[in-house]
């Protein structure tokens, strides 16, 4: 198979699709226009296609010409509630944005479907294409699993792969991955402090929830630095803090939320209980009430070591040694592809896609309203998806 050459021949179509998707970003689990665009691209291919019941997912199965196992390829489709400020001529203008590059993921996966369909008779098994909504905080992967994703081909996949583009931190066109922990677990700590309101000039006649909540914020940071090994870290960042209506009024309540990231099951278990205990202890010291809730979002993303090595070799052999670099440590971001990897051995790969000519160490990062991704990586991304499936089936 000459998958890379075939992918290059698709370049114009891939760029067209990616820019179409970029103009119509949708968030959450309901992505009707995105789903319609994907189905239009897959139309006419020899695929068994089904759509989700509770979300706008697309599942497609390509039956190989020879018997063999199944391999899963995943691309997420949803955008973020970010107002785009890139100034691109195909920028979105609806207050949403593909600021994490999911438009590229979706496009590359449709490209892989076309590439592999053209070589269907030579495939020793089946390929399961997973077009997923709701990665950005909606657990779309979990919902697709609950709807029977892994049984779509008639047997569970033997391996699963995903590619995620980065607008910063990695040179354009370069892939990386690692065995073991690849990304952090994601959690939310929600805290409501309940005091007794009063006049700002007489705090002794009130129970100030703001002071107690501020103490919790600082105590949580100190507790983490004195509890967790720096080589098995935990990250806690308070992103929202709300209290009060006027400068001379002590409010009844103060509310804050934090994102909490961990990289091991042991650290996850300890931070889950410990953060709540810290908040309760501070509340008791200040004589206020507290409702502290630790919500587990996505688990740690763990790549199978053998599959990560296999993926690295596939990139090197298909594109060249210079197109792969080892990933030295896990990323602090999180992924619901972790749920697939908890069921099927596989790997998540990262692909550098900063703007052409930009310094990847200075370009705007994923999730920024200024984040830009280079269309030039689309063909090779589609080729690597296809290579991973074809090579893994041949190796089974």
C-alpha positions as CSV (number, residue, x, y, z in Angstrom):
1,X,0.0,0.0,0.0
2,X,1.2,3.5,-0.8
3,X,-0.8,5.2,1.8
4,X,1.3,8.3,2.2
5,X,1.2,9.0,-1.6
6,X,-2.5,8.4,-1.6
7,X,-3.0,10.7,1.3
8,X,-1.1,13.5,-0.5
9,X,-3.4,13.1,-3.4
10,X,-6.3,13.8,-1.0
11,X,-4.7,17.0,0.4
12,X,-6.9,19.5,-1.3
13,X,-10.0,17.7,-0.2
14,X,-8.7,17.4,3.4
15,X,-8.0,21.1,3.6
16,X,-11.5,21.9,2.2
17,X,-13.2,19.6,4.8
18,X,-11.1,20.9,7.7
19,X,-12.0,24.5,6.9
20,X,-15.6,23.7,6.4
21,X,-15.7,22.1,9.9
22,X,-13.8,25.0,11.4
23,X,-16.5,27.5,10.2
24,X,-19.3,25.5,11.9
25,X,-18.0,24.6,15.4
26,X,-20.5,22.9,17.7
27,X,-20.0,22.0,21.4
28,X,-21.2,19.2,23.6
29,X,-22.9,15.9,22.6
30,X,-25.3,17.3,20.0
31,X,-23.3,18.2,16.8
32,X,-25.9,17.9,14.0
33,X,-24.0,19.9,11.3
34,X,-20.7,18.3,12.1
35,X,-22.3,14.8,12.0
36,X,-23.9,15.7,8.6
37,X,-20.6,16.8,7.2
38,X,-18.9,13.6,8.3
39,X,-21.7,11.4,6.9
40,X,-21.4,13.3,3.6
41,X,-17.6,12.6,3.4
42,X,-18.2,8.9,4.1
43,X,-21.0,8.5,1.6
44,X,-20.2,6.0,-1.1
45,X,-17.5,4.2,0.9
46,X,-17.9,0.5,1.7
47,X,-18.7,1.2,5.3
48,X,-21.3,-0.1,7.8
49,X,-22.4,3.2,9.4
50,X,-24.5,3.8,12.5
51,X,-25.2,6.9,14.4
52,X,-25.6,7.4,18.2
53,X,-28.9,7.4,20.0
54,X,-28.1,9.8,22.8
55,X,-25.3,11.8,21.0
56,X,-24.3,12.8,17.5
57,X,-21.7,10.1,17.1
58,X,-20.8,8.3,13.9
59,X,-19.5,4.7,14.0
60,X,-18.3,3.1,10.8
61,X,-16.9,-0.4,10.2
62,X,-14.8,-1.3,7.2
63,X,-14.7,-5.0,6.5
64,X,-11.3,-6.2,5.3
65,X,-11.0,-8.5,2.3
66,X,-9.2,-11.1,4.5
67,X,-10.3,-12.5,7.9
68,X,-8.6,-11.1,10.9
69,X,-9.2,-9.0,14.1
70,X,-10.5,-5.5,14.4
71,X,-8.6,-2.2,15.1
72,X,-10.3,1.0,16.4
73,X,-9.3,4.5,15.2
74,X,-10.8,7.5,17.0
75,X,-11.3,11.2,16.1
76,X,-13.2,13.6,18.3
77,X,-15.5,16.2,16.7
78,X,-16.6,18.8,19.3
79,X,-15.4,22.4,19.7
80,X,-15.1,24.8,22.7
81,X,-17.2,27.7,23.9
82,X,-14.4,30.1,22.9
83,X,-14.8,33.2,20.8
84,X,-12.2,32.9,18.0
85,X,-9.7,35.8,17.5
86,X,-7.3,34.3,15.0
87,X,-8.4,36.5,12.1
88,X,-8.3,33.6,9.7
89,X,-10.5,33.9,6.6
90,X,-12.3,30.7,7.7
91,X,-12.6,31.7,11.3
92,X,-15.8,30.8,13.2
93,X,-18.1,33.7,14.2
94,X,-20.7,32.0,16.4
95,X,-18.9,32.3,19.8
96,X,-17.5,28.8,19.5
97,X,-14.2,27.6,18.2
98,X,-12.2,24.5,17.2
99,X,-9.5,25.7,19.6
100,X,-8.3,22.2,20.4
101,X,-7.9,21.0,16.8
102,X,-10.8,18.5,16.7
103,X,-11.7,19.7,13.2
104,X,-8.3,18.3,12.2
105,X,-8.8,15.0,14.0
106,X,-12.2,14.5,12.3
107,X,-10.8,15.4,8.9
108,X,-7.8,13.1,9.3
109,X,-10.1,10.2,10.3
110,X,-12.3,10.7,7.3
111,X,-9.2,10.7,5.2
112,X,-8.0,7.4,6.8
113,X,-11.4,5.9,6.0
114,X,-11.0,6.8,2.3
115,X,-7.4,5.5,2.2
116,X,-8.2,2.2,3.8
117,X,-11.4,1.8,1.8
118,X,-9.3,2.0,-1.4
119,X,-7.2,-0.9,-0.1
120,X,-10.0,-2.9,1.6
121,X,-9.2,-6.2,-0.2
122,X,-5.7,-6.2,1.3
123,X,-6.7,-5.6,4.9
124,X,-6.5,-8.7,7.1
125,X,-9.4,-7.7,9.4
126,X,-11.8,-4.9,10.1
127,X,-11.3,-1.2,11.0
128,X,-13.7,0.5,13.4
129,X,-13.9,4.3,12.9
130,X,-15.0,6.2,16.0
131,X,-16.2,9.8,15.3
132,X,-16.9,11.1,18.8
133,X,-18.7,14.2,20.2
134,X,-18.4,15.6,23.6
135,X,-14.7,15.1,24.5
136,X,-14.5,18.5,26.1
137,X,-16.1,17.7,29.4
138,X,-19.1,15.7,28.3
139,X,-17.6,12.2,28.4
140,X,-18.6,11.4,24.8
141,X,-16.3,8.4,24.8
142,X,-18.0,6.9,27.8
143,X,-21.4,7.4,26.2
144,X,-20.3,5.7,23.0
145,X,-19.0,2.8,25.0
146,X,-22.3,2.5,26.8
147,X,-24.1,2.4,23.4
148,X,-22.0,-0.6,22.3
149,X,-19.2,0.9,20.4
150,X,-16.7,-1.9,21.0
151,X,-19.2,-4.5,19.6
152,X,-19.9,-2.6,16.4
153,X,-17.6,-4.8,14.3
154,X,-19.0,-8.0,15.8
155,X,-15.9,-8.5,18.1
156,X,-14.0,-6.3,20.3
157,X,-11.0,-4.5,18.8
158,X,-7.5,-5.8,19.6
159,X,-6.0,-2.3,19.5
160,X,-7.1,1.3,19.6
161,X,-5.4,4.5,18.4
162,X,-6.0,8.2,18.5
163,X,-4.1,11.3,17.3
164,X,-4.2,14.7,18.9
165,X,-2.8,17.8,17.3
166,X,-0.9,20.5,19.3
167,X,-0.7,24.1,18.2
168,X,2.3,24.7,20.5
169,X,5.2,22.7,22.1
170,X,5.9,20.4,19.3
171,X,7.4,21.1,15.8
172,X,5.0,20.9,12.8
173,X,4.6,17.4,11.4
174,X,6.4,15.7,14.3
175,X,4.7,12.9,16.2
176,X,5.3,11.7,19.7
177,X,3.9,9.3,22.3
178,X,5.0,7.3,25.3
179,X,4.2,4.0,27.0
180,X,2.5,4.1,30.3
181,X,0.8,7.3,31.7
182,X,0.4,9.7,28.8
183,X,-2.1,12.3,30.2
184,X,-3.5,13.2,33.6
185,X,-6.8,12.4,35.2
186,X,-9.2,15.3,35.3
187,X,-11.4,16.2,38.3
188,X,-13.4,19.1,39.6
189,X,-13.6,20.3,43.2
190,X,-16.8,22.3,43.9
191,X,-17.0,24.1,47.2
192,X,-19.8,26.2,48.7
193,X,-19.0,27.9,52.0
194,X,-22.0,28.9,54.1
195,X,-21.7,31.7,56.6
196,X,-23.9,34.4,58.1
197,X,-24.1,37.7,56.2
198,X,-23.8,41.1,57.8
199,X,-22.3,44.6,57.6
200,X,-18.8,44.8,56.3
201,X,-17.8,47.2,59.1
202,X,-18.9,44.7,61.8
203,X,-17.5,41.3,60.8
204,X,-17.6,40.2,64.5
205,X,-21.4,40.1,64.1
206,X,-21.3,37.8,61.0
207,X,-19.6,34.6,59.9
208,X,-17.6,35.6,56.9
209,X,-17.6,32.9,54.2
210,X,-15.2,34.9,52.0
211,X,-12.4,34.8,54.5
212,X,-12.9,31.1,55.1
213,X,-13.1,30.3,51.3
214,X,-9.8,32.3,50.7
215,X,-8.2,30.3,53.5
216,X,-9.3,27.1,51.8
217,X,-7.8,28.1,48.5
218,X,-4.4,28.8,50.0
219,X,-4.5,25.8,52.4
220,X,-5.3,23.4,49.5
221,X,-2.1,24.6,47.7
222,X,0.0,24.1,50.8
223,X,-1.6,20.7,51.5
224,X,-0.7,19.5,48.0
225,X,2.9,20.6,48.1
226,X,3.4,18.9,51.5
227,X,1.5,15.7,50.7
228,X,2.4,14.5,47.2
229,X,5.8,13.4,45.8
230,X,7.0,15.8,43.1
231,X,7.6,12.7,40.9
232,X,3.9,11.7,41.2
233,X,2.4,15.2,41.2
234,X,-1.0,16.7,41.7
235,X,-2.1,20.0,40.2
236,X,-4.9,22.1,41.7
237,X,-6.0,25.4,40.1
238,X,-8.9,27.4,41.3
239,X,-10.6,28.8,38.1
240,X,-13.8,30.4,39.5
241,X,-14.5,32.2,42.8
242,X,-17.8,34.0,43.4
243,X,-19.1,35.8,46.5
244,X,-21.0,38.9,47.4
245,X,-22.9,41.8,45.7
246,X,-21.4,44.9,47.3
247,X,-18.2,46.0,49.0
248,X,-19.7,46.7,52.4
249,X,-21.9,43.6,52.7
250,X,-20.6,40.3,54.0
251,X,-22.4,37.6,52.0
252,X,-24.0,34.4,53.2
253,X,-22.1,32.2,50.8
254,X,-18.9,32.0,48.8
255,X,-18.4,29.5,46.0
256,X,-15.3,28.4,44.2
257,X,-14.3,25.6,41.7
258,X,-11.0,24.1,40.9
259,X,-9.6,21.7,38.4
260,X,-7.6,18.9,39.9
261,X,-5.1,16.7,37.9
262,X,-3.3,13.6,39.0
263,X,-1.1,11.0,37.2
264,X,-1.6,7.8,39.2
265,X,-4.4,5.8,40.8
266,X,-2.8,6.2,44.2
267,X,-2.5,10.0,43.9
268,X,-6.1,10.1,42.6
269,X,-7.5,8.3,45.5
270,X,-5.6,10.4,48.0
271,X,-6.5,13.8,46.5
272,X,-10.1,12.8,46.2
273,X,-10.5,12.4,49.9
274,X,-7.9,14.9,51.1
275,X,-9.2,18.0,49.3
276,X,-12.6,17.5,50.9
277,X,-11.1,17.0,54.3
278,X,-9.0,20.2,54.0
279,X,-12.1,22.2,53.2
280,X,-14.1,20.7,56.1
281,X,-11.2,21.4,58.5
282,X,-10.9,25.0,57.5
283,X,-14.7,25.4,57.8
284,X,-14.7,24.0,61.3
285,X,-11.9,26.4,62.3
286,X,-13.8,29.4,61.0
287,X,-17.2,28.3,62.4
288,X,-18.9,28.1,59.0
289,X,-20.5,25.4,57.0
290,X,-19.2,23.9,53.8
291,X,-20.4,21.6,51.0
292,X,-17.3,20.2,49.2
293,X,-17.8,17.8,46.3
294,X,-15.0,16.1,44.4
295,X,-16.2,15.1,40.9
296,X,-14.1,12.6,38.9
297,X,-14.3,13.5,35.2
298,X,-11.7,11.5,33.1
299,X,-9.3,8.9,34.4
300,X,-5.6,8.8,33.7
301,X,-4.8,8.1,30.0
302,X,-2.5,5.1,30.0
303,X,-0.9,3.9,26.8
304,X,-0.1,0.2,26.4
305,X,3.7,0.1,26.2
306,X,3.8,-2.4,23.4
307,X,1.2,-0.5,21.4
308,X,3.0,2.8,22.0
309,X,6.2,1.2,20.7
310,X,4.4,-0.2,17.7
311,X,2.9,3.2,16.9
312,X,6.3,4.9,17.2
313,X,7.8,2.4,14.8
314,X,4.9,2.8,12.3
315,X,5.5,6.6,12.2
316,X,9.3,6.2,11.7
317,X,8.9,3.6,9.0
318,X,6.1,5.5,7.1
319,X,7.4,9.1,7.4
320,X,11.0,8.9,8.5
321,X,13.0,8.8,11.7
322,X,13.0,12.6,12.0
323,X,9.2,12.7,12.2
324,X,9.0,11.0,15.6
325,X,10.4,12.1,18.9
326,X,9.8,10.3,22.3
327,X,7.5,12.0,24.8
328,X,9.5,12.4,27.9
329,X,6.7,12.9,30.4
330,X,2.9,12.9,30.6
331,X,0.9,15.9,29.5
332,X,-1.1,17.7,32.2
333,X,-4.2,17.7,30.0
334,X,-6.8,14.9,30.1
335,X,-8.7,12.8,27.6
336,X,-11.8,10.7,27.6
337,X,-10.0,8.4,25.1
338,X,-8.7,7.1,28.4
339,X,-12.0,5.2,28.8
340,X,-11.3,3.3,25.5
341,X,-7.7,2.6,26.5
342,X,-9.0,1.1,29.8
343,X,-10.9,-1.4,27.7
344,X,-8.6,-2.0,24.7
345,X,-4.8,-1.9,24.5
346,X,-3.7,1.1,22.5
347,X,-2.0,4.4,22.3
348,X,-2.7,8.1,22.0
349,X,-0.2,10.0,19.8
350,X,0.4,13.7,19.5
351,X,1.1,15.6,16.3
352,X,2.7,19.0,16.2
353,X,0.7,21.5,14.1
354,X,1.7,25.0,15.0
355,X,1.2,27.7,12.3
356,X,3.6,27.5,9.4
357,X,6.8,29.4,10.2
358,X,5.9,29.9,13.9
359,X,8.1,29.1,16.8
360,X,6.2,26.2,18.5
361,X,7.5,27.3,21.9
362,X,5.8,30.7,21.4
363,X,2.7,30.0,19.4
364,X,-0.7,30.1,21.1
365,X,-1.6,26.9,22.9
366,X,-4.6,24.7,22.5
367,X,-7.8,26.2,23.9
368,X,-6.6,29.8,23.3
369,X,-8.8,32.0,21.1
370,X,-5.6,32.7,19.1
371,X,-4.7,29.0,18.6
372,X,-4.0,28.2,14.9
373,X,-3.3,24.8,13.4
374,X,-1.4,24.1,10.2
375,X,-3.4,22.4,7.4
376,X,-0.2,20.9,6.1
377,X,-0.3,18.1,8.7
378,X,-3.6,16.7,7.5
379,X,-2.4,14.4,4.8
380,X,0.3,12.8,7.0
381,X,-2.1,12.6,9.9
382,X,-4.6,10.6,7.7
383,X,-1.7,8.4,6.5
384,X,-0.6,7.6,10.0
385,X,-4.1,6.7,11.1
386,X,-4.3,4.4,8.1
387,X,-0.8,2.9,8.6
388,X,-1.6,2.1,12.2
389,X,-4.7,0.2,11.3
390,X,-3.2,-1.6,8.3
391,X,0.1,-2.5,10.0
392,X,-1.6,-3.7,13.2
393,X,-4.0,-5.9,11.3
394,X,-1.1,-7.4,9.3
395,X,0.9,-8.0,12.5
396,X,-2.0,-9.9,14.3
